[in-house]
């Protein structure tokens, strides 16, 4: 079974994006194994890596680098979509929005447009939809959501927005990153209570300057106050 992955990158320096990619393929592999199906994944992204053989499986992952400026890329993209059995899109979990700029949103959504036009079933995995500051972007997003075969949101607020702009019901599911496979580590015994705090590197660095202002507080100060 040939599956094209969009917005799921295995070599992205953003570990949250990697978590989505490995978690989702783990879910698919379990389902495929129970039905005696071998999968071949094509991951479209901006970070190149050598083909990966999935552990305890005959499936493998191939990466193709996105090059929006290349006509050859767009031609091969249409062919990849047409020759696949399923197209899965996660948009990095939170990037199906124009908060990162119009150019980034429209180019990524153009790829989705080619996907829905290929007639290959497309799944929009559990992700955030919006916000959309532009009416044109809102309309473009609604077009894609309406024409995908399956649509999942990972929160109620964006599920509501996705329904408003597409006119269809949206399924809500937990973020697939929670299914990330891991090996349990044995820690040294202690009487102290262990507390893990997940600090956002994105917010720590201040978000994307001049594009969006994610929060209204001093995030670094906030984190230290939480620790205190």
Secondary structure, DSSP 8 states (H G I E B T S, - for coil): -EEEEES--SS-SSHHHHHHHHHHHHHHHHHHHHTT---EEEEEESS----EE-TTSS-EEEEEE--TT-HHHHHHHHHHHHT-SEEEE-TTTT-BSSTT-HHHHHHHHHHHHHHHHTTS-EEEEEE-B----SHHHHHHHHHHHHHSSEEEESSHHHHHHHHHHH-S--EE---GGGG-----------SS--------HHHHTTSSTTT----SS-HHHHHHHHH-
